[in-house]
Amino acid sequence: MELPAETLRDACVARRSNLAARLGGVTAVIPAGRPVPRNYPANPHWPFRASSHFLYLVGASIEDAVLVVHRGESTLCLPQATAEDALWHGAPPSMSHLAHGLGLGVAPLAELPALLKGRTVGALPPPDAQGQAALEALGPRAADAQVADAIIDLRLRHDAAAVGGLERAAEATVAAHRVGMAATRPGIPAWQVVGAMMADLAHRGMGTSYPPIVSPRGEVLHNHAHHDVLAAGDLLLADVGAETRGGWAGDVTRTWPVSGRFSKSQQAIYEVVLAAQAACIAECRPGTRYRHIHLTAARVIAQGLKDLGILRGDVDGLVADDVHALFFPHGIGHLIGLDVHDMEDLGDRAGYAPGRTRSDRFGLGYLRLDRDLEPGMAVTIEPGFYQVPALLEDPTRTAKAGDRLVRSRLAEFADVRGIRIEDDVLITSGGPRVLTEAAPKTVAEVEAAVGRG
C-alpha cells in the first residue's frame, strides 16, 4: 500500500473538511470498493484501484475500506487482516501508521454500524453488486442525493494537488503519443504501436486511464481491437491516456498517416477538424456554456465540409437539422480528473447543471457535459469526422440531409475513415490552458513525428 506524500495528505484533509462543511449534519459513507475477479477470486484485475471518490478524499487505494465523514471528523474503517493475508500479500501497516500517514482516524470495519447509529446517512455506492449489497446491510440512507451533490460541487473545480496530478498525467500522455507516432510504419499490426505506448507509460510507473483505442478503423468510436495490419494510405487514430499512480487521468487523441504523409483529401478533412478544435479551445473561458462550445464545433465542421463541397446549404440550417452529426455524432468532450469521464458514475447529475437535461436531438444527445465553465474545471475538447456506414446508409438518419449531402463529392474522401483530435484543457481566470499542447498536432508536426523510431 502506497501512502500519499505529505502535500497530498494535507490536500485530502482539506477536501474532507470542505465536504463536511457542505453536508452540515449529514454523515457521508464512501467505500473504496474491492478487487474485481478476472475469472476467479484469487486472480483479480490488478492493481486494485479504489473508487475515485475514495481516492479523492483519502489519497490511497485500500481494499474494502470505508471512509466515514461526519462534521469535523473522518474515520477510515478497515477490515481485519488475517495471517493468511500476511502470508500472501505481506503484513499490512498498523492502524496508527495509517492514521498518521492519512491524517484521519482509523477503526475496525466491524465498528462501522456503531459509527452510523442514529445519524442521517448518505453514501456513494460502488458500481459492483457486492459493494452495493454491503451498504444496503447498513440500513436506510436518507441523504444519498445530498452526498452526491456535495461531492460533485467539491470535485468540479480542481485544487492545486489535483492540477498537479493532471499535469503529470498530461506529460506522460504526450510522451506516449510521441512514442506511438515514432513506432508507426506500414506492415506492422496496430498492437505494436499500442505496445510501444504502453511500455513508455510503464517505464514511468503508470498505466492507462481507459482501454487504448489505436486503430486504422477510426470510424469505430470505441474500437479496442488492435489486430489490424497498418497499410500505407491508412490513417491511424490513437486515443490513449495515462493514469498516474494517484489515479489522475490523461485523455488525448491524435490521428496520423501511417506512411508519414497525409494525402490531399486526408489533409483537407484533418484541417477542418483542427480548425474546429482551435475554435472550441479559444472559447474555454469562465462563464461559457459547454453546450455552446459543442455547437461551435458543429458550425465549424459544417462550414468546413461545405467549403469542401461535401455539404451544401445554410450552415445554421445544417446544424439545426443535425446534418453535421452524420460526420460528428458525439459530444465535444467531458470533464476529466480522477476519472477519464470525471464523475460519470453519478450520471447527468454531475455533467448537467441543475435545470438542464440531455437533449433528444441526434446532434446533442451524446453531449456528456452541459455546465457553465468555471476556473479550476478541466475538460476535453475532441471534435472529429467519421464516415460511419451505419449512419450514412441509414435512410432515417439521412432523410433530413436530402440533397444537402453531396455523395459524389464525399466519395472523393474515401481514404478518410475517422479523424479525432483531442486535448485536455484547464479552465483558468486568464483563459484556457491546454495541458497536452506538447503532443504534435499540426500537419507539419505530425508528419515530422511519424515513423522516426
DARA-V708207 format. One record per residue. PHI is phi in degrees with one decimal (* if undefined). OMEGA is omega in whole degrees, -180 to 180 (999 if undefined). D_CENTER is the distance of its C-alpha to the mean C-alpha in Angstrom with 1 decimal. Layout:
phi=PHI omega=OMEGA d_center=D_CENTER
phi=PHI omega=OMEGA d_center=D_CENTER
This chain:
phi=* omega=-178 d_center=24.9
phi=-100.6 omega=179 d_center=23.6
phi=-81.5 omega=-177 d_center=24.4
phi=-69.1 omega=172 d_center=22.7
phi=-64.1 omega=-175 d_center=24.5
phi=-57.7 omega=-179 d_center=26.7
phi=-64.9 omega=178 d_center=24.6
phi=-70.7 omega=177 d_center=21.6
phi=-56.9 omega=-180 d_center=24.1
phi=-65.9 omega=177 d_center=25.5
phi=-64.4 omega=-180 d_center=22.2
phi=-68.3 omega=175 d_center=21.6
phi=-58.5 omega=180 d_center=25.2
phi=-66.0 omega=179 d_center=24.6
phi=-63.1 omega=179 d_center=21.4
phi=-64.8 omega=177 d_center=23.5
phi=-63.3 omega=179 d_center=26.4
phi=-66.3 omega=177 d_center=24.4
phi=-65.3 omega=-180 d_center=23.1
phi=-58.8 omega=180 d_center=26.7
phi=-64.2 omega=179 d_center=28.0
phi=-76.3 omega=-174 d_center=25.8
phi=-96.7 omega=-176 d_center=27.0
phi=62.9 omega=-179 d_center=30.7
phi=-94.4 omega=180 d_center=32.5
phi=-75.5 omega=176 d_center=29.8
phi=-98.2 omega=179 d_center=28.8
phi=-97.3 omega=177 d_center=25.1
phi=-117.1 omega=-175 d_center=24.5
phi=-122.3 omega=179 d_center=21.2
phi=-80.4 omega=178 d_center=21.3
phi=-78.0 omega=-173 d_center=19.5
phi=93.1 omega=-178 d_center=19.8
phi=-138.2 omega=-179 d_center=21.5
phi=-58.7 omega=180 d_center=21.1
phi=-98.0 omega=-180 d_center=20.6
phi=-65.7 omega=172 d_center=23.5
phi=-71.5 omega=179 d_center=23.0
phi=-152.1 omega=172 d_center=26.5
phi=-153.7 omega=-168 d_center=28.6
phi=-55.6 omega=-177 d_center=28.1
phi=-80.0 omega=179 d_center=29.2
phi=-126.4 omega=-176 d_center=26.6
phi=-85.3 omega=167 d_center=23.2
phi=-61.6 omega=-172 d_center=19.8
phi=-141.7 omega=3 d_center=19.8
phi=-75.8 omega=176 d_center=19.0
phi=-65.7 omega=176 d_center=18.6
phi=-125.2 omega=179 d_center=15.5
phi=-67.4 omega=175 d_center=16.2
phi=-56.3 omega=-176 d_center=14.4
phi=-63.7 omega=179 d_center=12.0
phi=-64.5 omega=177 d_center=14.7
phi=-64.6 omega=179 d_center=17.3
phi=-56.9 omega=-178 d_center=15.7
phi=-61.9 omega=-174 d_center=15.4
phi=-94.9 omega=-176 d_center=19.1
phi=-111.9 omega=179 d_center=20.7
phi=87.3 omega=179 d_center=19.0
phi=-151.5 omega=177 d_center=19.8
phi=-92.5 omega=-178 d_center=19.1
phi=-129.8 omega=-174 d_center=22.4
phi=-58.8 omega=172 d_center=23.1
phi=63.8 omega=177 d_center=24.5
phi=-78.6 omega=178 d_center=24.7
phi=-133.1 omega=177 d_center=24.7
phi=-93.7 omega=176 d_center=24.4
phi=-118.1 omega=178 d_center=26.8
phi=-115.0 omega=-179 d_center=26.7
phi=-142.0 omega=-178 d_center=30.0
phi=51.5 omega=-177 d_center=31.3
phi=-91.5 omega=-177 d_center=31.7
phi=-114.7 omega=173 d_center=31.4
phi=-128.8 omega=-179 d_center=28.5
phi=-129.6 omega=176 d_center=29.4
phi=-101.0 omega=180 d_center=27.6
phi=-97.9 omega=-173 d_center=29.2
phi=-120.2 omega=174 d_center=29.4
phi=-68.4 omega=180 d_center=30.9
phi=-72.9 omega=178 d_center=34.2
phi=-74.4 omega=180 d_center=34.0
phi=-110.4 omega=176 d_center=36.6
phi=-61.7 omega=179 d_center=38.8
phi=-66.2 omega=176 d_center=37.1
phi=-58.6 omega=-179 d_center=33.7
phi=-65.1 omega=179 d_center=35.3
phi=-61.3 omega=-173 d_center=36.9
phi=-88.0 omega=-171 d_center=33.8
phi=-122.0 omega=-179 d_center=31.1
phi=90.3 omega=-179 d_center=33.2
phi=-67.4 omega=179 d_center=34.5
phi=-76.2 omega=176 d_center=31.9
phi=-64.7 omega=179 d_center=32.2
phi=-69.4 omega=179 d_center=34.6
phi=-62.9 omega=180 d_center=33.7
phi=-67.3 omega=178 d_center=35.3
phi=-64.5 omega=178 d_center=33.3
phi=-64.8 omega=-179 d_center=30.0
phi=-57.7 omega=179 d_center=31.3
phi=-69.0 omega=-176 d_center=32.0
phi=-67.7 omega=-177 d_center=28.8
phi=-104.5 omega=178 d_center=26.5
phi=72.4 omega=179 d_center=28.7
phi=-153.1 omega=176 d_center=29.3
phi=-76.6 omega=180 d_center=31.8
phi=-129.1 omega=-179 d_center=31.7
phi=-144.2 omega=175 d_center=33.5
phi=-64.4 omega=-180 d_center=34.0
phi=-59.2 omega=180 d_center=31.8
phi=-61.8 omega=-180 d_center=35.2
phi=-86.2 omega=-177 d_center=35.6
phi=-58.5 omega=180 d_center=32.6
phi=-56.8 omega=-180 d_center=34.7
phi=-68.0 omega=178 d_center=37.2
phi=-63.4 omega=-175 d_center=34.6
phi=-95.2 omega=-175 d_center=33.5
phi=-59.4 omega=177 d_center=37.0
phi=78.3 omega=-178 d_center=38.1
phi=-103.7 omega=171 d_center=34.8
phi=-83.7 omega=-169 d_center=32.5
phi=-112.2 omega=170 d_center=29.4
phi=-133.2 omega=-177 d_center=25.8
phi=-140.4 omega=172 d_center=23.0
phi=-112.7 omega=-174 d_center=19.4
phi=-63.5 omega=174 d_center=20.0
phi=-69.9 omega=-176 d_center=18.0
phi=-73.9 omega=-176 d_center=16.9
phi=-86.3 omega=-176 d_center=19.8
phi=-63.4 omega=-180 d_center=23.2
phi=-62.9 omega=180 d_center=25.1
phi=-64.5 omega=178 d_center=23.2
phi=-65.0 omega=180 d_center=23.7
phi=-63.4 omega=179 d_center=27.4
phi=-63.1 omega=178 d_center=27.9
phi=-69.2 omega=179 d_center=26.9
phi=-59.1 omega=-179 d_center=29.1
phi=-66.9 omega=-180 d_center=32.0
phi=-80.7 omega=178 d_center=31.8
phi=106.3 omega=-174 d_center=33.1
phi=-66.9 omega=177 d_center=32.3
phi=-127.0 omega=-175 d_center=29.4
phi=-94.1 omega=-169 d_center=30.1
phi=-125.5 omega=179 d_center=27.4
phi=-57.4 omega=-178 d_center=24.0
phi=-64.5 omega=180 d_center=23.1
phi=-66.5 omega=177 d_center=24.3
phi=-65.9 omega=179 d_center=22.2
phi=-59.5 omega=-179 d_center=19.0
phi=-64.2 omega=179 d_center=19.9
phi=-67.2 omega=178 d_center=20.8
phi=-63.5 omega=179 d_center=17.5
phi=-59.4 omega=-179 d_center=15.6
phi=-60.6 omega=-179 d_center=18.1
phi=-75.3 omega=-172 d_center=17.8
phi=-86.5 omega=-179 d_center=14.1
phi=-61.0 omega=-177 d_center=13.5
phi=-111.3 omega=-173 d_center=15.3
phi=-81.4 omega=174 d_center=14.7
phi=-81.2 omega=-174 d_center=17.9
phi=-61.9 omega=180 d_center=19.2
phi=-66.1 omega=178 d_center=18.2
phi=-66.8 omega=178 d_center=14.5
phi=-60.7 omega=176 d_center=14.8
phi=-60.2 omega=177 d_center=16.5
phi=-64.0 omega=179 d_center=13.8
phi=-65.9 omega=178 d_center=11.3
phi=-64.6 omega=179 d_center=14.3
phi=-65.3 omega=178 d_center=15.0
phi=-64.6 omega=-180 d_center=11.6
phi=-64.6 omega=-180 d_center=12.1
phi=-60.1 omega=-180 d_center=15.7
phi=-69.3 omega=179 d_center=15.1
phi=-64.2 omega=178 d_center=12.6
phi=-59.8 omega=-179 d_center=15.3
phi=-62.0 omega=179 d_center=18.0
phi=-63.6 omega=179 d_center=16.6
phi=-67.2 omega=176 d_center=16.5
phi=-62.4 omega=178 d_center=20.0
phi=-64.1 omega=179 d_center=21.2
phi=-61.5 omega=177 d_center=19.9
phi=-62.6 omega=-178 d_center=21.8
phi=-64.6 omega=-177 d_center=24.8
phi=-82.5 omega=-173 d_center=24.9
phi=-80.0 omega=173 d_center=25.0
phi=-162.8 omega=179 d_center=28.4
phi=-60.4 omega=173 d_center=30.1
phi=96.0 omega=179 d_center=31.2
phi=-104.7 omega=175 d_center=28.6
phi=-74.9 omega=-178 d_center=26.1
phi=-58.5 omega=-176 d_center=22.4
phi=-65.9 omega=177 d_center=22.0
phi=-70.0 omega=175 d_center=23.9
phi=-68.5 omega=177 d_center=21.3
phi=-58.2 omega=-179 d_center=18.6
phi=-60.4 omega=179 d_center=21.0
phi=-63.5 omega=-179 d_center=21.6
phi=-69.3 omega=-180 d_center=17.9
phi=-66.3 omega=179 d_center=17.4
phi=-63.6 omega=180 d_center=20.8
phi=-63.5 omega=177 d_center=20.0
phi=-66.2 omega=-179 d_center=17.0
phi=-62.3 omega=178 d_center=19.4
phi=-63.4 omega=177 d_center=22.0
phi=-93.5 omega=-178 d_center=19.9
phi=75.4 omega=-176 d_center=19.4
phi=-123.2 omega=171 d_center=15.8
phi=-119.7 omega=179 d_center=13.9
phi=-111.3 omega=-179 d_center=10.7
phi=-86.7 omega=177 d_center=7.3
phi=-167.1 omega=180 d_center=7.6
phi=-61.1 omega=-176 d_center=11.0
phi=-61.8 omega=173 d_center=12.0
phi=-111.7 omega=180 d_center=13.1
phi=-138.8 omega=-170 d_center=16.3
phi=-159.9 omega=170 d_center=19.0
phi=-76.3 omega=177 d_center=21.8
phi=-95.9 omega=-175 d_center=21.2
phi=-68.4 omega=179 d_center=18.5
phi=-74.6 omega=174 d_center=19.5
phi=-91.8 omega=-165 d_center=17.9
phi=-60.5 omega=179 d_center=14.3
phi=-118.1 omega=-176 d_center=12.9
phi=-96.5 omega=-178 d_center=15.8
phi=-98.6 omega=176 d_center=15.7
phi=-83.9 omega=-175 d_center=19.4
phi=-123.8 omega=-173 d_center=20.6
phi=-90.7 omega=-177 d_center=24.3
phi=-63.5 omega=174 d_center=25.2
phi=-83.9 omega=-176 d_center=27.7
phi=-77.5 omega=-178 d_center=26.9
phi=-123.4 omega=173 d_center=29.7
phi=-57.1 omega=-176 d_center=31.0
phi=99.2 omega=176 d_center=30.0
phi=-76.3 omega=162 d_center=26.5
phi=-101.3 omega=177 d_center=23.3
phi=-105.2 omega=177 d_center=20.6
phi=-96.9 omega=-179 d_center=17.0
phi=-121.9 omega=178 d_center=14.7
phi=-113.3 omega=-173 d_center=10.9
phi=-138.6 omega=179 d_center=10.3
phi=-135.9 omega=178 d_center=8.4
phi=-75.2 omega=166 d_center=10.3
phi=-126.0 omega=179 d_center=10.1
phi=-70.6 omega=178 d_center=13.1
phi=-63.0 omega=176 d_center=15.8
phi=-86.0 omega=175 d_center=14.9
phi=99.0 omega=-177 d_center=11.4
phi=-77.8 omega=-168 d_center=9.6
phi=-106.8 omega=163 d_center=6.6
phi=-110.0 omega=-179 d_center=7.2
phi=-155.7 omega=-178 d_center=6.1
phi=-130.2 omega=170 d_center=9.5
phi=-121.2 omega=170 d_center=11.7
phi=-131.6 omega=178 d_center=15.4
phi=-127.2 omega=-175 d_center=18.3
phi=-137.9 omega=-180 d_center=21.6
phi=-78.4 omega=-178 d_center=25.1
phi=-59.8 omega=-178 d_center=26.2
phi=-78.9 omega=-177 d_center=29.6
phi=94.7 omega=178 d_center=28.6
phi=-138.2 omega=174 d_center=29.8
phi=-70.0 omega=168 d_center=28.4
phi=-72.6 omega=-180 d_center=31.0
phi=-60.0 omega=-179 d_center=32.3
phi=-69.4 omega=178 d_center=30.5
phi=-64.2 omega=-180 d_center=27.2
phi=-63.8 omega=-179 d_center=27.5
phi=-61.8 omega=180 d_center=28.4
phi=-69.7 omega=180 d_center=25.3
phi=-56.0 omega=-178 d_center=23.1
phi=-70.6 omega=173 d_center=24.7
phi=-65.4 omega=-179 d_center=24.1
phi=-65.4 omega=180 d_center=20.3
phi=-63.2 omega=178 d_center=20.5
phi=-64.9 omega=178 d_center=22.7
phi=-63.1 omega=-179 d_center=20.3
phi=-65.3 omega=-180 d_center=17.5
phi=-61.7 omega=180 d_center=20.0
phi=-63.9 omega=-179 d_center=21.3
phi=-70.7 omega=179 d_center=18.0
phi=-60.6 omega=180 d_center=17.2
phi=-60.7 omega=-178 d_center=20.8
phi=-94.6 omega=179 d_center=20.3
phi=-79.6 omega=-178 d_center=17.4
phi=-128.8 omega=179 d_center=20.0
phi=-53.8 omega=178 d_center=20.8
phi=94.0 omega=180 d_center=22.1
phi=-79.6 omega=178 d_center=20.7
phi=-77.5 omega=-176 d_center=19.4
phi=-63.1 omega=177 d_center=16.0
phi=-59.5 omega=178 d_center=17.8
phi=-63.2 omega=179 d_center=20.3
phi=-64.6 omega=177 d_center=17.9
phi=-59.8 omega=-179 d_center=16.9
phi=-69.0 omega=173 d_center=20.7
phi=-61.9 omega=177 d_center=21.4
phi=-60.6 omega=-180 d_center=19.4
phi=-59.5 omega=-179 d_center=21.4
phi=-68.6 omega=-180 d_center=24.6
phi=-64.4 omega=179 d_center=24.2
phi=-65.7 omega=179 d_center=23.4
phi=-60.7 omega=179 d_center=26.3
phi=-64.6 omega=-180 d_center=28.6
phi=-63.6 omega=179 d_center=27.7
phi=-70.2 omega=175 d_center=28.3
phi=-66.6 omega=179 d_center=31.5
phi=-61.1 omega=179 d_center=32.6
phi=-84.5 omega=178 d_center=32.3
phi=86.1 omega=179 d_center=34.3
phi=-79.7 omega=175 d_center=31.7
phi=-118.7 omega=173 d_center=31.7
phi=-143.4 omega=-179 d_center=34.6
phi=113.5 omega=-179 d_center=35.4
phi=-71.1 omega=-176 d_center=34.3
phi=-63.4 omega=179 d_center=30.6
phi=-60.8 omega=178 d_center=30.2
phi=-68.0 omega=177 d_center=31.7
phi=-60.6 omega=-179 d_center=29.4
phi=-73.2 omega=-180 d_center=26.4
phi=-60.8 omega=180 d_center=28.1
phi=-92.3 omega=177 d_center=28.9
phi=60.7 omega=177 d_center=25.4
phi=-67.0 omega=178 d_center=27.1
phi=-59.4 omega=-175 d_center=24.4
phi=-70.6 omega=171 d_center=21.9
phi=-61.2 omega=-180 d_center=23.8
phi=-112.3 omega=-179 d_center=22.1
phi=-133.8 omega=-171 d_center=18.9
phi=-84.3 omega=-174 d_center=18.0
phi=-97.0 omega=179 d_center=14.3
phi=-75.7 omega=-176 d_center=13.0
phi=-73.2 omega=178 d_center=12.5
phi=161.2 omega=-172 d_center=8.9
phi=-168.2 omega=170 d_center=7.0
phi=-65.3 omega=174 d_center=6.8
phi=-139.6 omega=-179 d_center=4.9
phi=-171.8 omega=175 d_center=7.1
phi=-79.0 omega=170 d_center=8.1
phi=-115.7 omega=178 d_center=5.3
phi=-64.4 omega=166 d_center=1.7
phi=-107.0 omega=-165 d_center=3.3
phi=-61.2 omega=176 d_center=5.9
phi=63.5 omega=-179 d_center=9.2
phi=-69.6 omega=172 d_center=8.9
phi=-63.9 omega=178 d_center=11.6
phi=-95.0 omega=173 d_center=13.8
phi=67.7 omega=-177 d_center=13.4
phi=-68.3 omega=173 d_center=14.8
phi=-58.5 omega=178 d_center=16.5
phi=-84.5 omega=-173 d_center=13.5
phi=-78.5 omega=-176 d_center=12.4
phi=-113.9 omega=178 d_center=16.0
phi=-65.5 omega=177 d_center=18.7
phi=-52.2 omega=-179 d_center=21.8
phi=90.4 omega=178 d_center=24.1
phi=-108.1 omega=-179 d_center=21.5
phi=-130.0 omega=-179 d_center=20.8
phi=-67.9 omega=-180 d_center=19.0
phi=-75.2 omega=173 d_center=21.3
phi=-96.4 omega=176 d_center=23.0
phi=-72.4 omega=178 d_center=23.3
phi=-59.0 omega=-176 d_center=22.1
phi=-80.0 omega=-179 d_center=20.8
phi=-128.7 omega=-171 d_center=18.9
phi=-66.4 omega=-180 d_center=18.2
phi=-98.5 omega=179 d_center=14.7
phi=-72.7 omega=-174 d_center=13.6
phi=-85.0 omega=-174 d_center=10.8
phi=-139.3 omega=174 d_center=11.9
phi=-143.0 omega=175 d_center=15.6
phi=-127.8 omega=171 d_center=16.5
phi=-81.1 omega=-176 d_center=18.6
phi=-70.1 omega=180 d_center=17.0
phi=-134.4 omega=175 d_center=18.3
phi=-55.9 omega=-179 d_center=18.7
phi=99.5 omega=175 d_center=16.2
phi=-72.7 omega=174 d_center=13.2
phi=-128.6 omega=-177 d_center=10.3
phi=-136.0 omega=169 d_center=8.7
phi=-101.2 omega=173 d_center=8.0
phi=-125.6 omega=-170 d_center=11.2
phi=-145.4 omega=174 d_center=11.6
phi=-69.2 omega=180 d_center=14.9
phi=-158.0 omega=175 d_center=16.6
phi=-136.4 omega=-177 d_center=19.9
phi=-140.4 omega=171 d_center=20.5
phi=-104.3 omega=-176 d_center=23.9
phi=-99.7 omega=-178 d_center=23.2
phi=-54.2 omega=-179 d_center=26.6
phi=-62.4 omega=176 d_center=25.7
phi=-89.1 omega=-173 d_center=25.3
phi=-71.0 omega=178 d_center=28.0
phi=-104.1 omega=-179 d_center=30.5
phi=-94.9 omega=-177 d_center=29.9
phi=-63.1 omega=179 d_center=32.9
phi=-72.1 omega=179 d_center=31.3
phi=-78.5 omega=-174 d_center=28.3
phi=-94.8 omega=-175 d_center=30.5
phi=-58.5 omega=-178 d_center=33.5
phi=-66.1 omega=-179 d_center=32.5
phi=-67.5 omega=-180 d_center=32.1
phi=53.9 omega=-178 d_center=35.7
phi=-82.6 omega=173 d_center=37.3
phi=-73.7 omega=172 d_center=34.6
phi=-95.7 omega=-175 d_center=32.8
phi=-95.9 omega=-173 d_center=35.0
phi=-67.6 omega=179 d_center=34.5
phi=-63.5 omega=177 d_center=37.2
phi=-74.7 omega=179 d_center=35.3
phi=-57.2 omega=-178 d_center=31.9
phi=-60.8 omega=179 d_center=33.7
phi=-74.9 omega=-180 d_center=34.1
phi=-115.2 omega=-176 d_center=30.4
phi=-64.2 omega=-179 d_center=30.2
phi=-86.4 omega=176 d_center=28.8
phi=-112.4 omega=-180 d_center=25.5
phi=-87.2 omega=179 d_center=23.5
phi=-164.7 omega=176 d_center=20.0
phi=-134.0 omega=172 d_center=18.6
phi=-137.0 omega=177 d_center=15.1
phi=-128.8 omega=-172 d_center=14.6
phi=-135.9 omega=175 d_center=11.3
phi=-136.9 omega=176 d_center=11.1
phi=-99.9 omega=-172 d_center=9.5
phi=-125.2 omega=175 d_center=12.1
phi=-95.5 omega=179 d_center=13.6
phi=-85.0 omega=178 d_center=16.1
phi=-128.9 omega=180 d_center=19.5
phi=-63.9 omega=180 d_center=22.9
phi=-93.3 omega=180 d_center=24.0
phi=122.5 omega=-177 d_center=21.5
phi=-73.0 omega=174 d_center=18.2
phi=-120.1 omega=-178 d_center=17.3
phi=-83.5 omega=-176 d_center=15.4
phi=-68.4 omega=-174 d_center=14.0
phi=-112.1 omega=-174 d_center=13.8
phi=-65.3 omega=-178 d_center=17.0
phi=-77.1 omega=177 d_center=18.9
phi=-73.4 omega=-179 d_center=17.5
phi=-51.3 omega=-174 d_center=20.3
phi=-141.3 omega=177 d_center=19.9
phi=-68.3 omega=179 d_center=23.4
phi=-56.1 omega=-178 d_center=25.6
phi=-64.4 omega=-180 d_center=27.8
phi=-63.4 omega=-178 d_center=25.2
phi=-66.1 omega=-179 d_center=23.6
phi=-60.8 omega=180 d_center=27.0
phi=-71.4 omega=-175 d_center=28.2
phi=-91.4 omega=-172 d_center=25.4
phi=-79.3 omega=173 d_center=25.6
phi=73.1 omega=-176 d_center=28.0
phi=-94.5 omega=-177 d_center=29.0
phi=-78.1 omega=999 d_center=28.4
